[in-house]
Amino acid sequence: MSKLQELAAARAANGDDDNFFADAEELLALPKSASTAIVLRKGPYRGEPHLDLRVFVLKRDGSVVHTKKGVLLTYDQARQVAEKILEVVESSS
């Protein structure tokens, strides 16, 4: 179980109101620095599948928390963003 999954279980047990977090599956955790990572998760939001992209921070006490601001996308929105990113990356190669 990843540190993020452990945190999700603890938050869910404590009645945390971030329902997406408790049900999300971590797909990618890309280190940004020694104490932060960009995390991509998938999970249901209001009964529909979504992707969530946000920064997670390792606090001094060892806990991991996500920032309040992130990007929650439907699969169609994610597809459009991914296509544009690939277009930009491939044209700059």
C-alpha positions as CSV (number, residue, x, y, z in Angstrom):
1,M,0.0,0.0,0.0
2,S,1.5,3.4,-1.0
3,K,1.8,6.2,1.5
4,L,-1.0,8.0,-0.3
5,Q,-3.3,5.0,0.0
6,E,-2.5,4.8,3.7
7,L,-3.4,8.5,4.1
8,A,-6.6,8.0,2.2
9,A,-7.6,5.1,4.5
10,A,-6.8,7.2,7.5
11,R,-8.7,10.2,6.2
12,A,-11.7,8.1,5.3
13,A,-11.7,6.5,8.8
14,N,-11.7,10.0,10.3
15,G,-14.8,11.1,8.3
16,D,-12.9,13.3,5.9
17,D,-15.2,15.0,3.5
18,D,-12.9,14.6,0.5
19,N,-14.9,11.7,-1.0
20,F,-13.0,11.7,-4.3
21,F,-9.7,11.1,-2.4
22,A,-11.0,8.0,-0.5
23,D,-12.2,6.3,-3.7
24,A,-9.4,7.4,-6.1
25,E,-6.9,5.0,-7.5
26,E,-3.4,6.5,-7.8
27,L,-2.1,6.1,-11.4
28,L,1.1,8.2,-11.3
29,A,3.2,10.0,-8.7
30,L,5.8,12.1,-10.4
31,P,8.4,13.6,-8.0
32,K,8.6,17.4,-8.4
33,S,11.1,18.0,-5.5
34,A,12.2,16.3,-2.3
35,S,8.9,17.1,-0.6
36,T,6.4,17.4,-3.4
37,A,4.9,15.2,-6.1
38,I,2.5,15.6,-9.0
39,V,-0.2,12.9,-8.6
40,L,-2.6,11.6,-11.2
41,R,-5.6,9.7,-9.8
42,K,-8.8,8.2,-11.2
43,G,-12.0,7.7,-9.5
44,P,-15.7,8.4,-9.5
45,Y,-17.0,11.9,-8.9
46,R,-20.8,12.4,-8.8
47,G,-21.2,8.9,-10.3
48,E,-19.0,9.6,-13.3
49,P,-15.4,8.6,-13.9
50,H,-12.9,11.4,-13.6
51,L,-9.1,12.1,-13.5
52,D,-7.7,14.2,-10.8
53,L,-4.3,15.9,-11.1
54,R,-2.8,17.8,-8.1
55,V,0.3,18.4,-6.1
56,F,0.9,16.4,-2.9
57,V,3.2,17.7,-0.2
58,L,5.2,15.8,2.4
59,K,4.9,17.7,5.7
60,R,7.6,17.9,8.3
61,D,5.6,15.5,10.5
62,G,5.8,12.8,7.8
63,S,2.2,13.1,6.7
64,V,1.3,13.6,3.1
65,V,-1.4,16.1,2.1
66,H,-2.8,17.3,-1.2
67,T,-3.2,20.9,-2.2
68,K,-6.7,22.2,-2.2
69,K,-6.4,23.4,-5.8
70,G,-6.2,20.7,-8.5
71,V,-7.6,19.8,-11.8
72,L,-10.6,17.4,-11.9
73,L,-11.3,16.3,-15.5
74,T,-13.8,14.1,-17.3
75,Y,-12.2,11.5,-19.5
76,D,-13.2,13.6,-22.6
77,Q,-11.6,16.7,-21.1
78,A,-8.5,14.7,-20.2
79,R,-8.3,13.4,-23.8
80,Q,-8.4,16.9,-25.2
81,V,-5.7,18.1,-22.8
82,A,-3.5,15.1,-23.6
83,E,-3.9,15.6,-27.3
84,K,-2.8,19.3,-27.0
85,I,0.1,18.4,-24.8
86,L,1.3,15.8,-27.2
87,E,0.9,18.2,-30.1
88,V,3.1,20.8,-28.4
89,V,5.7,18.3,-27.2
90,E,6.0,16.6,-30.6
91,S,6.2,19.9,-32.5
92,S,9.1,21.1,-30.3
93,S,11.2,17.9,-30.9
